Amino acid sequence: MERFSVLLVDDEEDFLRTIIKRLTKRGLDAQGVTRGEQALEVLAQTPKDVVVLDVKMPGMDGLEVLRKIKDGWPSTEVIMLTGHASIDAAVEGMARGAFDYLMKPADLEDLLYKLEDAYNKKKLHERSQSGNEG
């Protein structure tokens, strides 16, 4: 797997630590934050290839964070994380530009597969953009 950067945004700190550790072992550049506002600060300093974003968080919810990510970093792909109760929000997120969604608890292999797909889509998008310039 090609190395790329992932930002995980989830208010469940144990889940966040575990997933970051497992993604890092797989060779990804993984970082995590617990609030949407923090995610936007991180992206402003160091844009990421893919963001894994929880739908339900205190403060700014996942859909609001998604909108701000797509406004500020349109080529960054976003995978929404959702529980059964908020599946409608994940579907709405896809309508608003999210790449895909995963149900919690997310299986690591499923997450890796979707991360790689999202990264490949980002690369294709960037290639087509650079081909349109000039």
NUGU-740115 format. One record per residue: y, z, x of N, C-alpha, C in turn; residue in three letters. Coordinates in steps of 0.1 Angstrom, whole numbers, plus 2048, in hexadecimal, padded with zeros to 3 digits. Each point is the difference from the previous one (the first is absolute). Layout:
REM NUGU-740115
<rec <Y,Z,X>,<Y,Z,X>,<Y,Z,X>,ALA>
...
//
This chain:
REM NUGU-740115
<rec <7F4,800,808>,<80C,800,7F8>,<80C,800,809>,MET>
<rec <80A,7F7,7FC>,<80C,800,808>,<808,80C,7FD>,GLU>
<rec <808,805,80A>,<807,80C,7FF>,<80D,7FD,7F8>,ARG>
<rec <803,808,7F6>,<80D,7FF,7F9>,<804,80E,7FB>,PHE>
<rec <80C,801,7FB>,<806,80D,7FD>,<7FF,802,7F1>,SER>
<rec <7FD,80D,7FD>,<7FE,804,7F2>,<808,80D,7FE>,VAL>
<rec <807,801,7F5>,<807,80C,7FC>,<7F9,805,7F3>,LEU>
<rec <7FB,80D,800>,<7FA,805,7F4>,<80A,80A,7FA>,LEU>
<rec <802,7FF,7F3>,<809,809,7F9>,<7F9,807,7F5>,VAL>
<rec <7FD,80D,802>,<7F9,808,7F6>,<803,80F,802>,ASP>
<rec <803,806,7F5>,<804,80E,800>,<7F4,80A,803>,ASP>
<rec <7F3,7FB,800>,<7F5,808,803>,<7FE,800,80F>,GLU>
<rec <804,80A,807>,<800,800,80F>,<7F2,7FF,806>,GLU>
<rec <7F6,807,7FA>,<7F3,800,805>,<7FA,7F1,800>,ASP>
<rec <802,7FA,7F5>,<7FC,7F2,7FE>,<807,7F7,80B>,PHE>
<rec <80D,802,801>,<808,7F8,80A>,<7FB,802,80E>,LEU>
<rec <7FE,80C,804>,<7FB,803,80E>,<7F2,7F9,802>,ARG>
<rec <7F7,802,7F6>,<7F3,7FA,802>,<800,7F1,801>,THR>
<rec <808,7F9,7F7>,<800,7F2,800>,<807,7FB,80D>,ILE>
<rec <80B,806,804>,<806,7FC,80D>,<7F7,801,80C>,ILE>
<rec <7F8,80B,800>,<7F7,802,80B>,<7F5,7F5,800>,LYS>
<rec <7FB,7FD,7F4>,<7F5,7F6,7FF>,<806,7F1,803>,ARG>
<rec <80C,7FD,7FB>,<805,7F3,803>,<803,7FE,80F>,LEU>
<rec <805,80B,806>,<803,800,80F>,<7F4,7FD,808>,THR>
<rec <7F5,807,7FC>,<7F3,7FE,806>,<7FB,7F1,7FF>,LYS>
<rec <804,7F9,7F6>,<7FD,7F2,7FE>,<80A,7F7,807>,ARG>
<rec <809,806,807>,<809,7F7,808>,<80D,7FC,7FA>,GLY>
<rec <803,806,7F4>,<80D,7FD,7FA>,<80B,80A,804>,LEU>
<rec <80C,7FB,7FF>,<80B,809,803>,<805,806,7F3>,ASP>
<rec <7FA,80C,7FD>,<802,807,7F3>,<809,80B,801>,ALA>
<rec <809,802,7F7>,<80A,80A,7FF>,<801,805,7F2>,GLN>
<rec <803,80C,7FD>,<801,805,7F2>,<80C,809,7FD>,GLY>
<rec <805,7FF,7F4>,<80A,809,7FB>,<7FD,804,7F2>,VAL>
<rec <806,80B,7FC>,<7FC,806,7F3>,<80A,7FD,7F4>,THR>
<rec <80B,7F9,803>,<80A,7FD,7F6>,<805,7F2,801>,ARG>
<rec <804,7FA,7F5>,<805,7F3,800>,<80C,7FE,808>,GLY>
<rec <809,80A,7FF>,<80D,800,808>,<7FD,7FF,80F>,GLU>
<rec <7F6,807,805>,<7FC,800,80E>,<7FA,7F2,803>,GLN>
<rec <7F9,7FA,7F8>,<7FA,7F3,802>,<80B,7F6,803>,ALA>
<rec <80B,800,7F8>,<80B,7F7,802>,<807,803,80D>,LEU>
<rec <801,80C,804>,<807,804,80D>,<7F7,7FA,80B>,GLU>
<rec <7F3,802,7FF>,<7F7,7FA,80B>,<801,7F1,801>,VAL>
<rec <800,7FA,7F4>,<801,7F1,800>,<80D,7FB,806>,LEU>
<rec <80B,807,7FD>,<80D,7FD,806>,<800,800,80F>,ALA>
<rec <7F9,80A,806>,<7FF,801,80E>,<7F6,7F7,806>,GLN>
<rec <7F4,7FF,7FA>,<7F5,7F8,805>,<7F9,7F9,7F5>,THR>
<rec <803,7F4,7FD>,<7F9,7F9,7F5>,<7F1,7FF,802>,PRO>
<rec <7F8,801,7F6>,<7F1,800,800>,<7FB,7F4,7FA>,LYS>
<rec <7F3,7FC,803>,<7FA,7F5,7FB>,<7FC,802,7F1>,ASP>
<rec <7F9,80C,7FE>,<7FB,803,7F3>,<803,80F,7FD>,VAL>
<rec <804,802,7F3>,<802,80E,7FB>,<7F6,803,7F5>,VAL>
<rec <7F9,80B,802>,<7F7,805,7F5>,<808,80B,7F9>,VAL>
<rec <802,7FE,7F3>,<80A,808,7F9>,<7FA,807,7F4>,LEU>
<rec <801,80D,7FF>,<7FB,807,7F4>,<80A,7FE,7F5>,ASP>
<rec <7FA,7FE,7F4>,<809,7FD,7F4>,<807,80D,7FC>,VAL>
<rec <7F9,80B,7FF>,<805,80D,7FB>,<804,809,80C>,LYS>
<rec <80D,803,802>,<804,809,80A>,<80D,807,7FB>,MET>
<rec <802,80C,805>,<80D,807,7FD>,<80C,7F8,805>,PRO>
<rec <80B,801,7FA>,<80C,7F9,804>,<7FF,7F2,7FB>,GLY>
<rec <802,7F7,80A>,<800,7F1,7FD>,<7F1,7FC,7FD>,MET>
<rec <7FD,7FA,7F5>,<7F2,7FC,7FD>,<7FD,7F3,807>,ASP>
<rec <7F3,7FD,800>,<7FB,7F4,807>,<806,7F3,7FC>,GLY>
<rec <803,7FF,7F3>,<806,7F3,7FB>,<80E,7FE,805>,LEU>
<rec <808,80B,801>,<80D,7FF,805>,<800,7FD,80F>,GLU>
<rec <7F7,807,807>,<7FE,7FD,80F>,<7FC,7F2,802>,VAL>
<rec <7F7,7FB,7F8>,<7FC,7F2,801>,<80C,7F6,7FF>,LEU>
<rec <808,803,7F5>,<80C,7F7,7FE>,<809,800,80C>,ARG>
<rec <802,80C,806>,<809,801,80C>,<7FA,7F9,80C>,LYS>
<rec <7F2,801,802>,<7FA,7FA,80B>,<801,7F0,7FE>,ILE>
<rec <7FD,7FB,7F4>,<801,7F2,7FE>,<80E,7FB,802>,LYS>
<rec <80A,808,7FC>,<80E,7FC,802>,<804,7FF,80F>,ASP>
<rec <7FB,80A,807>,<805,802,80E>,<7F7,7F9,80A>,GLY>
<rec <7F3,7FF,7FD>,<7F6,7FA,80A>,<7F6,7F8,7F8>,TRP>
<rec <805,7F4,7FB>,<7F8,7F8,7F7>,<7F2,7FB,805>,PRO>
<rec <7FF,7FF,80D>,<7F3,7FB,806>,<7F6,80C,802>,SER>
<rec <804,80C,7FE>,<7F7,80C,801>,<7F8,800,7F4>,THR>
<rec <7F3,800,802>,<7F6,801,7F4>,<7FE,80E,7FC>,GLU>
<rec <7FE,802,7F3>,<7FE,80E,7FB>,<7F4,801,7F8>,VAL>
<rec <7F8,80A,803>,<7F3,803,7F8>,<803,80D,7F9>,ILE>
<rec <7FF,800,7F3>,<803,80B,7F8>,<7F3,809,7FF>,MET>
<rec <801,80D,801>,<7F5,809,7FE>,<802,807,7F3>,LEU>
<rec <7F6,801,7F8>,<802,806,7F2>,<7F4,808,7FC>,THR>
<rec <802,80A,7F8>,<7F5,807,7F9>,<7FE,7F9,7F2>,GLY>
<rec <7F5,804,7F9>,<7FD,7FA,7F4>,<80C,801,7F6>,HIS>
<rec <807,80B,800>,<80B,802,7F6>,<80B,7F6,802>,ALA>
<rec <802,7FA,80C>,<80C,7F8,802>,<7FC,7F2,804>,SER>
<rec <7F5,7FB,7FA>,<7FC,7F2,803>,<80A,7F6,7FB>,ILE>
<rec <807,803,7F5>,<80A,7F7,7FA>,<80B,7FE,80A>,ASP>
<rec <804,80B,807>,<80B,800,80A>,<7FB,7F7,80C>,ALA>
<rec <7F4,800,804>,<7FB,7F8,80B>,<801,7F1,7FC>,ALA>
<rec <7FC,7FD,7F3>,<800,7F2,7FB>,<80F,7FC,800>,VAL>
<rec <809,808,7FB>,<80E,7FD,800>,<805,7FE,80F>,GLU>
<rec <7FB,808,809>,<804,7FE,80E>,<7FC,7F2,805>,GLY>
<rec <7F4,7FB,7FC>,<7FC,7F3,804>,<80A,7F5,7FA>,MET>
<rec <804,803,7F4>,<809,7F6,7F9>,<80E,800,808>,ALA>
<rec <803,80C,806>,<80C,801,808>,<7FF,7FC,80F>,ARG>
<rec <7F5,7FB,803>,<7FE,7FB,80E>,<7F6,807,809>,GLY>
<rec <7FA,80A,7FB>,<7F5,807,808>,<7F5,7F6,803>,ALA>
<rec <7FA,801,80B>,<7F5,7F7,804>,<7F3,803,7F7>,PHE>
<rec <7FD,80D,7FF>,<7F4,804,7F9>,<801,80F,7FD>,ASP>
<rec <7F6,805,7FA>,<7FF,80F,7FE>,<7F2,805,802>,TYR>
<rec <7FF,80D,803>,<7F3,806,802>,<800,80D,7F8>,LEU>
<rec <7F5,803,7FA>,<7FE,80D,7F9>,<7FD,80B,80A>,MET>
<rec <806,80C,7FD>,<7FD,80C,808>,<7F3,806,7FA>,LYS>
<rec <7F8,806,808>,<800,800,80F>,<7FC,7F2,805>,PRO>
<rec <808,7FB,80A>,<7FD,7F3,805>,<7F5,800,80A>,ALA>
<rec <7F6,7F7,7FF>,<7F6,7FE,809>,<806,7FA,80D>,ASP>
<rec <7FD,805,80C>,<806,7FB,80C>,<7FD,7F1,802>,LEU>
<rec <7F4,7FB,7FE>,<7FD,7F2,802>,<808,7F7,7F6>,GLU>
<rec <802,805,7F4>,<808,7F8,7F6>,<80E,800,805>,ASP>
<rec <805,80B,805>,<80E,801,805>,<802,7F7,80C>,LEU>
<rec <7F6,800,809>,<801,7F7,80C>,<800,7F2,7FC>,LEU>
<rec <7F8,7FC,7F7>,<7FF,7F2,7FB>,<80D,7FC,7FA>,TYR>
<rec <806,808,7F8>,<80D,7FD,7F9>,<80B,800,80A>,LYS>
<rec <800,809,80A>,<80A,800,80A>,<800,7F3,808>,LEU>
<rec <7F4,7FC,804>,<7FF,7F3,808>,<804,7F4,7F8>,GLU>
<rec <7FD,800,7F3>,<804,7F5,7F7>,<80F,800,7FF>,ASP>
<rec <806,80C,7FE>,<80F,801,7FF>,<807,7FB,80D>,ALA>
<rec <7FA,804,80B>,<806,7FC,80D>,<7FF,7F1,802>,TYR>
<rec <7F5,7FA,7FC>,<7FF,7F2,801>,<80A,7F8,7F7>,ASN>
<rec <802,806,7F4>,<80A,7FA,7F7>,<80E,800,807>,LYS>
<rec <803,80C,806>,<80D,801,806>,<802,7F6,80B>,LYS>
<rec <7F5,7FF,808>,<801,7F6,80C>,<802,7F2,7FA>,LYS>
<rec <7F9,7FC,7F6>,<801,7F3,7FA>,<80F,7FE,7FB>,LEU>
<rec <805,80A,7F9>,<80D,7FF,7FB>,<80A,7FE,80B>,HIS>
<rec <7FF,808,80B>,<809,7FF,80B>,<7FF,7F2,806>,GLU>
<rec <7F4,7FB,802>,<7FE,7F2,805>,<807,7F6,7F8>,ARG>
<rec <7FE,801,7F3>,<807,7F6,7F7>,<80F,801,800>,SER>
<rec <805,80C,802>,<80E,802,801>,<806,7FA,80D>,GLN>
<rec <7F9,802,80B>,<805,7FB,80C>,<7FF,7F1,801>,SER>
<rec <7F6,7FA,7F8>,<7FF,7F2,7FF>,<80B,7F9,7F8>,GLY>
<rec <806,808,7F7>,<80A,7FB,7F7>,<80E,800,807>,ASN>
<rec <801,807,80B>,<80D,801,807>,<802,7F4,809>,GLU>
<rec <80D,7FB,801>,<803,7F6,80A>,<800,7F3,7FA>,GLY>
//
